[in-house]
Amino acid sequence: MGCYLHNPYCGKCRPPLPMPRPCSVCKTLCEDITLTHCAECGAELAPYVPPVPRYCNRQQELCANPCGKAEAVSLSHNPCPLHTRVVEG
């Protein structure tokens, strides 16, 4: 069964977007993962924690931003168009 309404943070049908980090002082949600300080009040934000890479059965290799389909058994040999390579370093 597919998604009726797409939630970009869900991660079931495609890689999820990073969750916004709330500022501990002014409670503003900061969506930019490169920010280290709140754009509103300048308070330090909690560090961004990237998703844990998982083995993708569809792509047959590690994926840096896996979706819910990574664990499904893939009978097709089509490459995953949303695959994110794991960058070492």
NUVEX-129035 format. One record per residue: residue number from 1; x, y, z of N, C-alpha, C, O in turn. Coordinates in pm, whole numbers, plus 50000, padded with zeros to 5 digits. Example, Ala and Ser with C-alpha at 12.3 -4.5 7.8 and 13.67 -1.06 7.14 Angstrom:
REM NUVEX-129035
<atom 1, <51319, 49431, 50780>, <51230, 49550, 50780>, <51320, 49670, 50780>, <51424, 49668, 50846>> <atom 2, <51285, 49775, 50708>, <51367, 49894, 50714>, <51290, 50003, 50787>, <51341, 50114, 50804>> 
REM end
This chain:
REM NUVEX-129035
<atom 1, <50085, 49883, 50000>, <50000, 50000, 50000>, <50090, 50124, 50000>, <50182, 50133, 50081>> <atom 2, <50064, 50216, 49912>, <50146, 50336, 49899>, <50104, 50446, 49994>, <50010, 50431, 50072>> <atom 3, <50176, 50555, 49987>, <50146, 50671, 50072>, <50031, 50749, 50011>, <50027, 50770, 49889>> <atom 4, <49938, 50793, 50095>, <49829, 50878, 50048>, <49874, 51024, 50049>, <49851, 51098, 49954>> <atom 5, <49939, 51063, 50157>, <49996, 51196, 50169>, <50143, 51179, 50200>, <50180, 51109, 50294>> <atom 6, <50228, 51243, 50121>, <50371, 51224, 50140>, <50421, 51310, 50255>, <50402, 51432, 50256>> <atom 7, <50485, 51246, 50352>, <50549, 51315, 50462>, <50699, 51308, 50436>, <50756, 51199, 50438>> <atom 8, <50766, 51422, 50411>, <50908, 51416, 50376>, <50998, 51368, 50489>, <51115, 51336, 50464>> <atom 9, <50948, 51363, 50612>, <51029, 51318, 50726>, <51003, 51171, 50760>, <51069, 51117, 50849>> <atom 10, <50910, 51108, 50692>, <50870, 50970, 50721>, <50980, 50869, 50689>, <51020, 50792, 50776>> <atom 11, <51030, 50871, 50566>, <51138, 50782, 50526>, <51096, 50644, 50482>, <51182, 50558, 50465>> <atom 12, <50967, 50619, 50462>, <50925, 50485, 50421>, <50942, 50463, 50271>, <50986, 50356, 50230>> <atom 13, <50907, 50562, 50190>, <50912, 50541, 50045>, <51032, 50607, 49979>, <51065, 50575, 49865>> <atom 14, <51098, 50699, 50047>, <51217, 50765, 49995>, <51301, 50812, 50113>, <51250, 50819, 50225>> <atom 15, <51426, 50845, 50092>, <51509, 50888, 50204>, <51448, 51008, 50276>, <51403, 51103, 50210>> <atom 16, <51446, 51006, 50407>, <51383, 51115, 50481>, <51470, 51241, 50482>, <51592, 51234, 50475>> <atom 17, <51403, 51354, 50491>, <51475, 51480, 50510>, <51523, 51486, 50654>, <51462, 51425, 50742>> <atom 18, <51631, 51559, 50680>, <51675, 51572, 50820>, <51570, 51645, 50903>, <51511, 51743, 50857>> <atom 19, <51549, 51598, 51023>, <51451, 51661, 51112>, <51503, 51798, 51155>, <51621, 51812, 51186>> <atom 20, <51414, 51900, 51159>, <51457, 52030, 51208>, <51499, 52021, 51354>, <51439, 51948, 51433>> <atom 21, <51604, 52096, 51389>, <51654, 52096, 51526>, <51596, 52217, 51599>, <51609, 52330, 51551>> <atom 22, <51533, 52196, 51714>, <51478, 52310, 51788>, <51587, 52383, 51866>, <51679, 52321, 51920>> <atom 23, <51576, 52514, 51870>, <51667, 52595, 51951>, <51625, 52581, 52096>, <51506, 52589, 52128>> <atom 24, <51721, 52560, 52184>, <51689, 52540, 52326>, <51647, 52670, 52394>, <51587, 52666, 52502>> <atom 25, <51677, 52785, 52334>, <51645, 52913, 52396>, <51512, 52969, 52345>, <51420, 52993, 52423>> <atom 26, <51501, 52988, 52211>, <51381, 53053, 52156>, <51283, 52955, 52092>, <51177, 52997, 52045>> <atom 27, <51317, 52826, 52088>, <51230, 52719, 52036>, <51206, 52727, 51885>, <51115, 52662, 51834>> <atom 28, <51286, 52805, 51813>, <51276, 52813, 51668>, <51327, 52682, 51609>, <51426, 52626, 51656>> <atom 29, <51258, 52632, 51505>, <51303, 52510, 51437>, <51400, 52548, 51327>, <51367, 52628, 51239>> <atom 30, <51520, 52493, 51331>, <51625, 52522, 51234>, <51639, 52402, 51141>, <51679, 52294, 51184>> <atom 31, <51607, 52422, 51013>, <51610, 52313, 50915>, <51745, 52296, 50848>, <51774, 52188, 50797>> <atom 32, <51828, 52398, 50847>, <51958, 52393, 50781>, <52055, 52311, 50866>, <52086, 52349, 50979>> <atom 33, <52103, 52198, 50812>, <52190, 52110, 50892>, <52331, 52166, 50906>, <52408, 52117, 50988>> <atom 34, <52366, 52268, 50827>, <52500, 52326, 50836>, <52512, 52430, 50946>, <52624, 52469, 50982>> <atom 35, <52400, 52477, 51000>, <52404, 52579, 51105>, <52453, 52522, 51237>, <52418, 52410, 51274>> <atom 36, <52534, 52599, 51306>, <52579, 52560, 51440>, <52515, 52648, 51546>, <52514, 52614, 51664>> <atom 37, <52462, 52765, 51501>, <52395, 52857, 51593>, <52260, 52896, 51535>, <52242, 52900, 51413>> <atom 38, <52165, 52925, 51622>, <52029, 52962, 51582>, <52032, 53093, 51503>, <52101, 53187, 51540>> <atom 39, <51956, 53098, 51393>, <51949, 53217, 51310>, <51871, 53329, 51378>, <51891, 53446, 51347>> <atom 40, <51782, 53294, 51471>, <51700, 53394, 51539>, <51772, 53458, 51657>, <51782, 53581, 51664>> <atom 41, <51821, 53376, 51748>, <51877, 53430, 51873>, <52028, 53409, 51888>, <52088, 53466, 51979>> <atom 42, <52089, 53329, 51803>, <52232, 53308, 51809>, <52279, 53202, 51907>, <52399, 53182, 51924>> <atom 43, <52185, 53134, 51973>, <52222, 53029, 52068>, <52280, 52909, 51994>, <52246, 52883, 51879>> <atom 44, <52367, 52836, 52062>, <52428, 52718, 52001>, <52325, 52606, 51988>, <52250, 52578, 52082>> <atom 45, <52323, 52542, 51871>, <52230, 52432, 51844>, <52296, 52299, 51879>, <52418, 52286, 51879>> <atom 46, <52214, 52201, 51907>, <52265, 52065, 51926>, <52326, 52021, 51793>, <52275, 52057, 51687>> <atom 47, <52434, 51943, 51796>, <52499, 51903, 51671>, <52408, 51814, 51587>, <52328, 51737, 51639>> <atom 48, <52421, 51828, 51455>, <52346, 51744, 51362>, <52402, 51603, 51366>, <52523, 51583, 51356>> <atom 49, <52314, 51506, 51380>, <52354, 51365, 51382>, <52302, 51301, 51253>, <52181, 51286, 51238>> <atom 50, <52392, 51264, 51161>, <52346, 51205, 51035>, <52289, 51065, 51058>, <52320, 51001, 51158>> <atom 51, <52203, 51019, 50964>, <52148, 50884, 50979>, <52257, 50778, 50971>, <52361, 50798, 50910>> <atom 52, <52230, 50666, 51033>, <52325, 50555, 51032>, <52315, 50483, 50897>, <52206, 50442, 50858>> <atom 53, <52427, 50467, 50824>, <52421, 50396, 50696>, <52374, 50251, 50717>, <52410, 50186, 50815>> <atom 54, <52293, 50203, 50624>, <52243, 50065, 50629>, <52263, 50000, 50494>, <52275, 50067, 50391>> <atom 55, <52267, 49869, 50496>, <52278, 49793, 50372>, <52145, 49797, 50300>, <52041, 49763, 50358>> <atom 56, <52147, 49839, 50175>, <52026, 49847, 50094>, <52015, 49721, 50007>, <52104, 49694, 49926>> <atom 57, <51909, 49646, 50025>, <51890, 49524, 49947>, <51863, 49554, 49800>, <51895, 49473, 49713>> <atom 58, <51805, 49670, 49771>, <51775, 49703, 49632>, <51902, 49741, 49556>, <51921, 49701, 49442>> <atom 59, <51990, 49819, 49621>, <52113, 49865, 49557>, <52228, 49766, 49576>, <52326, 49771, 49502>> <atom 60, <52217, 49678, 49675>, <52319, 49579, 49708>, <52448, 49644, 49758>, <52558, 49595, 49729>> <atom 61, <52436, 49753, 49833>, <52550, 49818, 49897>, <52499, 49911, 50007>, <52379, 49932, 50022>> <atom 62, <52595, 49967, 50084>, <52556, 50058, 50192>, <52496, 50186, 50136>, <52538, 50236, 50032>> <atom 63, <52397, 50237, 50206>, <52332, 50363, 50169>, <52347, 50459, 50286>, <52319, 50423, 50400>> <atom 64, <52391, 50583, 50258>, <52416, 50681, 50362>, <52288, 50739, 50419>, <52285, 50780, 50535>> <atom 65, <52181, 50744, 50341>, <52053, 50798, 50387>, <51943, 50699, 50348>, <51868, 50724, 50254>> <atom 66, <51933, 50586, 50420>, <51843, 50479, 50378>, <51696, 50513, 50400>, <51660, 50587, 50491>> <atom 67, <51614, 50457, 50315>, <51469, 50470, 50330>, <51413, 50336, 50379>, <51489, 50242, 50403>> <atom 68, <51285, 50327, 50395>, <51221, 50207, 50443>, <51231, 50090, 50347>, <51214, 49975, 50388>> <atom 69, <51259, 50118, 50221>, <51270, 50012, 50121>, <51405, 49940, 50126>, <51424, 49841, 50057>> <atom 70, <51498, 49990, 50207>, <51631, 49931, 50215>, <51627, 49789, 50269>, <51709, 49706, 50231>> <atom 71, <51533, 49761, 50357>, <51525, 49629, 50420>, <51437, 49532, 50342>, <51439, 49412, 50369>> <atom 72, <51361, 49583, 50246>, <51272, 49496, 50169>, <51354, 49409, 50074>, <51458, 49451, 50024>> <atom 73, <51307, 49288, 50051>, <51373, 49199, 49957>, <51341, 49247, 49816>, <51224, 49262, 49780>> <atom 74, <51444, 49272, 49739>, <51427, 49324, 49604>, <51443, 49211, 49503>, <51547, 49144, 49498>> <atom 75, <51340, 49191, 49424>, <51346, 49089, 49320>, <51388, 49149, 49186>, <51425, 49076, 49094>> <atom 76, <51381, 49281, 49176>, <51421, 49346, 49051>, <51570, 49380, 49058>, <51628, 49389, 49166>> <atom 77, <51628, 49397, 48944>, <51769, 49432, 48936>, <51785, 49578, 48895>, <51890, 49618, 48845>> <atom 78, <51679, 49658, 48918>, <51686, 49800, 48886>, <51759, 49874, 48997>, <51730, 49853, 49115>> <atom 79, <51854, 49959, 48962>, <51923, 50035, 49067>, <51828, 50135, 49133>, <51731, 50179, 49072>> <atom 80, <51857, 50168, 49255>, <51774, 50263, 49330>, <51807, 50404, 49283>, <51923, 50445, 49291>> <atom 81, <51709, 50481, 49235>, <51737, 50617, 49188>, <51766, 50714, 49302>, <51819, 50823, 49278>> <atom 82, <51734, 50678, 49426>, <51752, 50767, 49540>, <51871, 50725, 49628>, <51886, 50776, 49739>> <atom 83, <51952, 50634, 49578>, <52065, 50583, 49655>, <52166, 50692, 49686>, <52201, 50771, 49598>> <atom 84, <52214, 50697, 49810>, <52316, 50793, 49852>, <52440, 50716, 49892>, <52436, 50638, 49987>> <atom 85, <52549, 50737, 49822>, <52673, 50665, 49851>, <52731, 50709, 49987>, <52718, 50824, 50027>> <atom 86, <52794, 50616, 50054>, <52859, 50643, 50182>, <52996, 50704, 50150>, <53076, 50645, 50078>> <atom 87, <53021, 50822, 50206>, <53148, 50891, 50185>, <53236, 50864, 50305>, <53199, 50896, 50418>> <atom 88, <53351, 50805, 50281>, <53446, 50775, 50389>, <53524, 50901, 50424>, <53562, 50979, 50337>> <atom 89, <53546, 50919, 50555>, <53630, 51029, 50595>, <53557, 51125, 50672>, <53613, 51226, 50715>> 
REM end
